[in-house]
Amino acid sequence: MASTLTRALLFVGIFSVVLASSHLLTHDAKPAEVLRPKPSTLDVSGHTGALLSGIQDWFASFATLADMPKEERLRLIKEENEWKNSLVMWLFPSSIRERIPHFWQTWCRCYLLCAAVYFLVGAIWSYYIYFCFGDKLFTPETIPAFKDVAEQIRVSNIAMPLYSMLPTLTEYAAEKGWTRAYPRVENVGLPAYVLYFFLYMASVEFGVYWMHRGLHEIKWAYRLLHYDHHKYNKEHTLSPFAGLAFNPIDGILQAVPYTWTLFYCPMHFLTHEILLFATGVWTANIHDCLHGQVWPVMGAGYHTIHHTTYKHNYGHYFVFMDWLMGTMHTPEQYEAEKVAAAKSRHSASVAASGGSKKQL
């Protein structure tokens, strides 16, 4: 455990240094009412100072909207959120729509889109893998029964209204200016957008890993929260519809790193929301029990092992955190262990039958 803690602290330290360096390189060292390119205040000279200044100027050349005032940025974020609401709220009569506050319109949109992603992706995925290619991808005993799928849908339906509060509250925080979110790529420039994207995802991967692992290792958290999802602990009980079948507090805790990272890492807000909703597609994928063999993706082959051993493969999209923390177990290792166990059982059975014959 001490080794794991050391690795975690090392990751946090490296991440902090890289994040601080990225702020320096992109002229974003401090939150400000106006984020505009400004000359470096570092006391440097010679080639190092010229190099730093050149890098800063290069990043600044892409940030054509860096001098956009904070009020304008917040106005654009709210306008964008209102536009997203309109994609769903047209379903309601205008007389009703006008009476619903913006906050609850946002919740309604998040809930309906969450349900749409869940049922559409789950249905299409299940039809494809079970009905179209089930005879090629599965043996009959590994296809989930209808009662298991129905149970997963029931649990997910109970949880989705609360799941939808997380993006709703995140949008509220962004609209108030409490986060480092920005509305246009040009506010920081494309190179800085890419840099911050990777930093954001590194933080999310780290946060999801430890949140998930904590829900296993803290016994009361597993018993009260995470057990609801791990009822599905065999291949024939897992399906794409298990992806959102969590206790709602459990599901929110595993998604909250997407939100808390916004408070210290600049991130394009629409990209953040696309990534958050993409987890609805991802969770369907990793519960179909099909090993895609796409390194370094933490696909269904890895996640199926997690559901059967309970102590491996806690990661989100990629294998890096499990590799770093010593909890990675590959599908190839798992299959080799199953073969070895089968051979051991066979040898024991042969030995037992041989002993019985000698006694006769």
N, C-alpha and C positions, 0 to 999 in steps of 0.2 A: 504493500500500500504506500510505503514511503517513496518507493521508486516512481509509482504512478503520480503521486502528488508532485514530485520533483519535475516530472515531464509536463504536467499540467501548468505548473508555475513557469516553467521555461517557455512554454507556448505563449502564455499570457505576456511574459516579458518581451519576447520577440515581436508579438503582435503589436504591443504598445509602442515599441520603438519604430516599427514600420509605419504605423498609423501616424505617429508624431512627425516622422520624416516626410510622409506624404503631404501633411498639412504645410510643412515648410516648403516643399518643392512646388506646391500648387498655390502658394500665398494664402493658405487658409489656416494659419497657425492658431487663430482665435475666432470664436463666434463673434460676429459683428453685425450691426444694423445694415451695413453695406459691405459686401465682400467684393473688393475690387483689387486688381493687381497693384502691388505696391513694391517699392524697392526693398531689397533685403536690408535688415538692420544689423546683420551679423558683422562682427569685426574680423573680416577675412581679407586676405590680399593674395596677389599672385594667381597662379593657375587654379587653385582651389576655389577662390572667390569668383574668378571668371567663369569656371565651370558651373558653379551653383547658380550664378546669375543667368547664365545661358539656358540652363534647364528650366529655371523659373520663367524666363521669357518665352521659352518654347511652350510650356504648359499654358501660360497666359494668352498666347496667340490664338488658342482654340476657344478660350472662354469669352466669347463675344458678348455675353450677357452677364458678365461677372459683376458689373456695377448696378445690377437691378436691385432697387431698394427692397428691404425685408417685407414691407407692406405689400408691394407688388407681387412678391413671391407667394405670400400667404393668400393673396386674392386669387392668383392663378391656381393654387392647389385647391382652394374651395370651389372655384368655377369648374375645375376638372372633376371634382367629386360630385358636384351637382349634375354635370353631364352624365357621369356614370349612373347616377340615380335615375336619370330620365330614361335610360335603356330598359329599366324595369318598371318604373312607376307609371308609365303610360297604360299599364294594365288596369289601373284604378281610375275611376271617373274623376274628372278634374275637381269636382266639388269636394270629394274626399281627399284627393291628393293635396290640395291647397291647405287643408287643415292639419296635415301631418307635419310635425316639426322636421327640420333638416336632419337632425340626429337619428330620428326613427325612420326616416326615409332611407338613410344610409344602412341602418340595421336591416330593414326589409329587403333592400337590394342584395346585401351580403348573404342573407338567409336564402333567398330565392335562387341566387346564383350558386351558392354552395350546394343546395339540393339538386339543382340542374346538373352541375358537374358530377355529383355523386351518382345520381341515377343514370345519366346518359353514359358516362364512362364505364360504370359498373355493368350496365346492360350490354353495351357494345362489346366490352372486353369479355364478358362471360359467354356471350353468343359466339364470339370468335374462337375462344380457346376450348369451350366445352362442346358446342354443337357443330361447329365447322371442322375443327381439327382435334376433337377430344380423343378419338381413337388412336391418333398418332402421338399426342402429347402426354396422355395419361393412361394408366391402367385403371380398370373399372373401380377398384377399391379406393383409388385416390381422388376421385371426383366428389366434391362435397355434396351432401344430401340437401334436399330442398329445405328441410327444417333448420339446418344450420345457417343457410343463407338468409332465411326469413328472420331468424334470431338476430343476425348481424344487421339487417335492415331496420329492425325494431329498435335496437340499441342506438344506431346512428341517427334515426329520426328523433329520438329523445334528446340526443346531444346537440344536434345542429343549431337549434335556436340559441344555445349558449355559446357554441363555437363562434357564431356570427357577431358576438359582442366584441371579440378581440380586434378584428379589422375595423369595426365601428369606432371603438375607443382610440385605436391608432390614428384613424383619420381625424378624429376630434383633436388629438394631441398635435398632429401635423398642422391642422388649420390654425391652432392657437400659437404656433411657432415654438413649441416646446422641444421639437426634434431637430436633427440636422438635415431633414429632407429638403430637397429642392425640386422645383417643378419642370425645369427645362435642362436638357443636357448641356446647352450652351452656357448655363450658369457656371459650370466648372470646366467645360471643354471635354471633347471625346477622350483624350488620353487619361485625364483625371477621372472621368466616368468609369473607364475600364479598371483603373487602379483601385478606386473605391469599391467597385463591384466585387472584385476578388477579396478585398479586405472584409467587406460585408459578409460574403459567403463563408469566409474562414471563421468569422465570429459566430455565424449561425450554426455551422457544423460543430464547432466546439460547444456551443450552448445546448444544442439538441442532444449531443452525445451525453453530456453530463446530466442533463435533465432526465433523459431516458434511463441512464445507468442509476441515478439516484432513486428513481421510481422502482427499481428492482432491489437495490441494496438497503434502502430504508424500509424496514419490514412493514411498518404501519402504512407507509405510502403504497407499497405493493398490495397489501391486503385491502385497503379501503378504496384505492384508485385504479391501479394498473391491472389488478387481477381480472377485472371485467373484460379486458382485451385478451388476456392470456388464457381464457377458457378455450380459445381456439388454438390448441397446442399440437395438433397432428395435421398432416397434409390433407386428409380428407375432411377436415373441419375449416380449412382456410379457403377463402375465395376473394375476388376483387371487392366484394361488398364488406369485407372485414376491415377495409382501410380506414374507415371513420368510426368503427364500432368500439368506442372508448367511453369510459366515464367522462362526462364533459369537462370536468376540472383537469383530468389527466390530459385530454386532447389539447386544452388551452395551454397547459404548462409546457407541452412539447413544442408548441408553435410560438410561444412568447419570445424566444430568442430573435425571431424576425422583427419583433417590435422593439425590444430593449436595445438592439444594436443601432436603431435609428437615433438614439439619444447621444451617441458618441461617434458614429461613423456617417459622414455625408453619404446620402443615397438618393438617387432619382426616385421620386415617390411612386410613379406609375410602375416602374420596374419592380419596386418592392411589392406592390400589390399583385402583380402578375406572378411573381415568385411564390407569394403566400398561397394564392389559389392554385398554382401548379402542384402544390403538395397534394391536392385532392386527386390529381391524375397519378402522381407518383405513388401514393399509398395504395391505390388500386393495383398498380403494377407489382409492387413488392409483396403482395399477398396472394399472387396467383400460383406460387410454387414452381415457376419455370425459371431455370437458371439461364440467363441471357449470355453469360460469359463475356461481359464487356468491362474489362479492367480500365479504370479503378472504380467503377460504379458499384455501389452497395445494393445490388439487385435482389430479386426474389430468392435466388439460391442462397444468399447470405441470410436474408431475413427469415427464411423458413427454418434455418438452423437456430436462429435466435428464439423462435417460437417453440423449439423442441429441447434446447439445452438451457435456456433462460440466463446464460452467463456470457454469451458471445454476441458480437455484431450489434452494438447499440447505435451505430452511426446513422447518418441521415442519407445524403446522396452518394457519399464516397467512403472508401475504406480507410482513409488516412488516419482518422481519429482512433479507430480500433487498432490499427497497426501501431500508432504512437503509444497508446495506453496499454497494449499487450492483451487486448480482448478479441483480436481478429481470429476467426476460424473459417477457412475457405471451404466451399462446397467439395472441392477435390479431397481435402483432408477428411471431411465428414464421410464421404462415400468410401474412402479407403478404410476408415475405422469401422464402418458398417460391414464391409467385406471381411475384415479381420475378425470381427465379432461373430459373424456367421460361420467362418471357418473354425473358430474356437468352439462354438456350440456343436458343430458337426463332429469335430474331433472328440469332444467330451461324450457325445452321443454314441459314437463308434466304440470308444473305450468302455463305456458303460455296457453296451450290448455284448462286447467281447468278454467282459467279466461275467456277465450273466450266463453266457454259453459255457465258460469254464466251470462254473458252479454246477451246471447240468451234467 
